[in-house]
Amino acid sequence: MSPLKRNYLKNAFGHFRTITRHRHAVIRHAAKAGILWQGLRHDLSKYTPIEFWQGVKYYSGTHSPNETEREEKGYSEAWLHHKGRNRHHFEYWNDYNPIEKKVRPVKMPVRFVAEMFCDRVAASKIYQGDNYTENHPIEYFERGKDRRFIHQETSDLIESWLIMLRDKGEKYTLAHIKSQVKANKK
């Protein structure tokens, strides 16, 4: 087998393992947050050809392949596909405001903010590995805060939960989120 083919297979298995480990971590968190059904459906689009094969091509194992694809092309085909199909991403929640005649962020329903929380914590755990602390998710959030196009109430809610995670721990925070999801069921 050629070195190129061997590397491609290594990337395919590595990428599959990473996204599956991430998804299973989200499922565990989602169950504790009271959104098990969402957790079970979380990120299934990552297994579609457009997202999966781009992920294989740009796989490193240390950060999102979308970042590398974006650096090379100026955009990420996989990310454009992904954010348009997964409501736990705040980027999904941008729409044309007919009054302002501009695209504006829309406030996310609490259950999708809860899934976003589970997603961020799981991603931090997967990419940080043994170096993970409950401070990592809020640090990541704060690094991009000024550049984010997100509804202010959604931003405030996810930030408050990430701070709660840092200050009170995962068990307490997930129980709190579960009560918020239950209180906001529609």
Helices and strands as residue ranges (DSSP letters): H 3-32, H 36-41, G 44-47, H 49-57, H 65-73, H 77-83, G 90-92, E 94-97, E 102-105, H 110-128, G 129-131, H 136-144, G 145-147, H 152-168, H 170-183
